[in-house]
Amino acid sequence: MTQQIKQPTLFQALIPLVALVIMLASSVYFFGEDSSYGPNQIALWIAAGIACIIGFKNGFSWEQIEKGIQEGISVALGAMLIILAVGSLIGTWLLSGTVPTLIYYGLELLNPGLFYAASCIICGIIALSIGSSWTTAATIGVALMGVASGMGLDPAIAAGAIVSGSYFGDKMSPLSDTTNLAPAVSGTELFAHIRYMGYTAGPAFIISVTLFLFLGLNADSAVSLEKLNQMQNLLDNTFNVGWAMLVPLFVLLFLAATRKPALPTVFFGALLGGVWALIFQPDMVQQMADGEGFLAHLKVIWLAMSDGTTVSTGSTNLDSLLSGGGMSSMLNTLWLILSAMTFGAVMEKLGLLQRFIQGMLKSAKSVGSLITGTLFTCFGANVLTADQYMAIVLPGRMFKEEYQRRGLDPRVLSRTLEDSGTLTSALIPWNTCGAYMFSVLAVSPLDYGIYAFFNYLTPLIAIVLAYTGWTILYREPEMTENTQTS
């Protein structure tokens, strides 16, 4: 006989969440920056186990929970495959001279005082044109981190500028998947949604650039012009540096801008980087080969895609910057994502997420509190499900009816979903976005988070607008009446 399933209580919904917060805080306290290399994963598994116990008590079978986990993990499989492809791309682009060339010209063009603000703007423009914060961070972002290292600038601030610019461009681009997802969930039109986001994203971006400009002008750059020239000479002596090395980047940007699928685009970029290494960096490839001839060189490219590249320039700092990549470098990130998605899937399957949101709706008496509750729910979904898509879709589905009931224009919901669901994802170390940014920029979200001004200023501005009522739109009376009738 099938056991009847009971609805969870609000107290039951809070138990796994509180346990996870305590364990993650303890993990950071005990292990610091190493917490993402295993301890956080164990915390997520234990919290998922606690949720399972509650599920058993409410009548769920293990078979039902296991199926929910499988379905939940499948949501992130596409992103996980892209992460592996990005690992290969970084490995071959380091070897091909693409990233070293970007660093070389960056050292030549960027002024240390303007670097943070310029990085934010550059990443914003690139992400706006291609619709991908991930691709921007893995290409231009990696190069800018190299330039920051060469200038002796703070890597956490540099990463915060890159993340801020990348997410502004991604959020405002009609090519972005999340920018298309939010209006689809809420029931509004894409370009109307983008224009409406300008009320929160615009001021947040201007304030962010201003703050980065202030930080840059007051930065104590420990590097001299002579040292920058030395780094450029080392790059020039180690690699064949030139504009031709940037062809893989231009091809990747073109494919992304023409809305080609992300996975084959990134992996093609990795393969093209390997071809470019064989053509333009034969001496470098020969140094790494264990023999002569094409097959020995092909083996080097193969290993660069799987295990990354190790470069020797004579400078320890430069070597650490130009060495890395490969699919294997992303395995810890995938471990973290799998663990986080397991926890999120269990919470959703058992109805604990939905129960938590229902409790919040009861306390949302005003429009301001409703929008603020939605923002915090999206943030909570990013924490619990570790995926920005889930943080947009789940709250969107759960709050849509309430927004309609109160006569709010669907743009209000779509903007709110993006203001928090998209942007706060990069601030959470175990979220797919936070883990990804850590894997490509080599700076933990715990370190760059305070400097990712755009990512938390936007939801704060959204809260201010929600309570003042400014820019809050309502449906036309006929539209509201039709909605209620249907």
Rosetta blueprint (number, residue, H / E / L):
1 M L
2 T L
3 Q L
4 Q L
5 I L
6 K L
7 Q L
8 P L
9 T L
10 L H
11 F H
12 Q H
13 A H
14 L H
15 I H
16 P H
17 L H
18 V H
19 A H
20 L H
21 V H
22 I H
23 M H
24 L H
25 A H
26 S H
27 S H
28 V H
29 Y H
30 F H
31 F H
32 G H
33 E H
34 D H
35 S H
36 S H
37 Y H
38 G L
39 P H
40 N H
41 Q H
42 I H
43 A H
44 L H
45 W H
46 I H
47 A H
48 A H
49 G H
50 I H
51 A H
52 C H
53 I H
54 I H
55 G H
56 F H
57 K H
58 N L
59 G L
60 F L
61 S L
62 W H
63 E H
64 Q H
65 I H
66 E H
67 K H
68 G H
69 I H
70 Q H
71 E H
72 G H
73 I H
74 S H
75 V H
76 A H
77 L H
78 G H
79 A H
80 M H
81 L H
82 I H
83 I H
84 L H
85 A H
86 V H
87 G H
88 S H
89 L H
90 I H
91 G H
92 T H
93 W H
94 L H
95 L H
96 S H
97 G L
98 T H
99 V H
100 P H
101 T H
102 L H
103 I H
104 Y H
105 Y H
106 G H
107 L H
108 E H
109 L H
110 L L
111 N L
112 P H
113 G H
114 L H
115 F H
116 Y H
117 A H
118 A H
119 S H
120 C H
121 I H
122 I H
123 C H
124 G H
125 I H
126 I H
127 A H
128 L H
129 S H
130 I H
131 G L
132 S L
133 S H
134 W H
135 T H
136 T H
137 A H
138 A H
139 T H
140 I H
141 G H
142 V H
143 A H
144 L H
145 M H
146 G H
147 V H
148 A H
149 S H
150 G H
151 M H
152 G L
153 L L
154 D L
155 P H
156 A H
157 I H
158 A H
159 A H
160 G H
161 A H
162 I H
163 V H
164 S H
165 G H
166 S H
167 Y H
168 F H
169 G H
170 D H
171 K H
172 M H
173 S L
174 P L
175 L L
176 S L
177 D H
178 T H
179 T H
180 N H
181 L H
182 A H
183 P H
184 A H
185 V H
186 S H
187 G L
188 T L
189 E L
190 L H
191 F H
192 A H
193 H H
194 I H
195 R H
196 Y H
197 M H
198 G H
199 Y H
200 T H
201 A H
202 G H
203 P H
204 A H
205 F H
206 I H
207 I H
208 S H
209 V H
210 T H
211 L H
212 F H
213 L H
214 F H
215 L H
216 G H
217 L H
218 N L
219 A L
220 D L
221 S L
222 A L
223 V L
224 S L
225 L H
226 E H
227 K H
228 L H
229 N H
230 Q H
231 M H
232 Q H
233 N H
234 L H
235 L H
236 D H
237 N H
238 T H
239 F L
240 N L
241 V L
242 G L
243 W H
244 A H
245 M H
246 L H
247 V H
248 P H
249 L H
250 F H
251 V H
252 L H
253 L H
254 F H
255 L H
256 A H
257 A H
258 T L
259 R L
260 K L
261 P L
262 A H
263 L H
264 P H
265 T H
266 V H
267 F H
268 F H
269 G H
270 A H
271 L H
272 L H
273 G H
274 G H
275 V H
276 W H
277 A H
278 L H
279 I H
280 F H
281 Q L
282 P H
283 D H
284 M H
285 V H
286 Q H
287 Q H
288 M H
289 A L
290 D L
291 G L
292 E L
293 G L
294 F H
295 L H
296 A H
297 H H
298 L H
299 K H
300 V H
301 I H
302 W H
303 L H
304 A H
305 M H
306 S H
307 D H
308 G L
309 T E
310 T L
311 V L
312 S L
313 T L
314 G L
315 S L
316 T H
317 N H
318 L H
319 D H
320 S H
321 L H
322 L H
323 S L
324 G E
325 G L
326 G L
327 M H
328 S H
329 S H
330 M H
331 L H
332 N H
333 T H
334 L H
335 W H
336 L H
337 I H
338 L H
339 S H
340 A H
341 M H
342 T H
343 F H
344 G H
345 A H
346 V H
347 M H
348 E H
349 K H
350 L L
351 G L
352 L H
353 L H
354 Q H
355 R H
356 F H
357 I H
358 Q H
359 G H
360 M H
361 L H
362 K H
363 S H
364 A L
365 K L
366 S L
367 V H
368 G H
369 S H
370 L H
371 I H
372 T H
373 G H
374 T H
375 L H
376 F H
377 T H
378 C H
379 F H
380 G H
381 A H
382 N H
383 V H
384 L H
385 T H
386 A L
387 D L
388 Q H
389 Y H
390 M H
391 A H
392 I H
393 V H
394 L H
395 P H
396 G H
397 R H
398 M H
399 F H
400 K H
401 E H
402 E H
403 Y H
404 Q H
405 R H
406 R L
407 G L
408 L E
409 D L
410 P H
411 R H
412 V H
413 L H
414 S H
415 R H
416 T H
417 L H
418 E H
419 D H
420 S H
421 G H
422 T H
423 L L
424 T H
425 S H
426 A H
427 L H
428 I L
429 P L
430 W L
431 N L
432 T H
433 C H
434 G H
435 A H
436 Y H
437 M H
438 F H
439 S H
440 V H
441 L H
442 A L
443 V L
444 S L
445 P H
446 L H
447 D H
448 Y H
449 G H
450 I H
451 Y H
452 A L
453 F H
454 F H
455 N H
456 Y H
457 L H
458 T H
459 P H
460 L H
461 I H
462 A H
463 I H
464 V H
465 L H
466 A H
467 Y H
468 T H
469 G L
470 W L
471 T L
472 I L
473 L L
474 Y E
475 R L
476 E L
477 P H
478 E H
479 M H
480 T H
481 E H
482 N H
483 T H
484 Q H
485 T H
486 S L
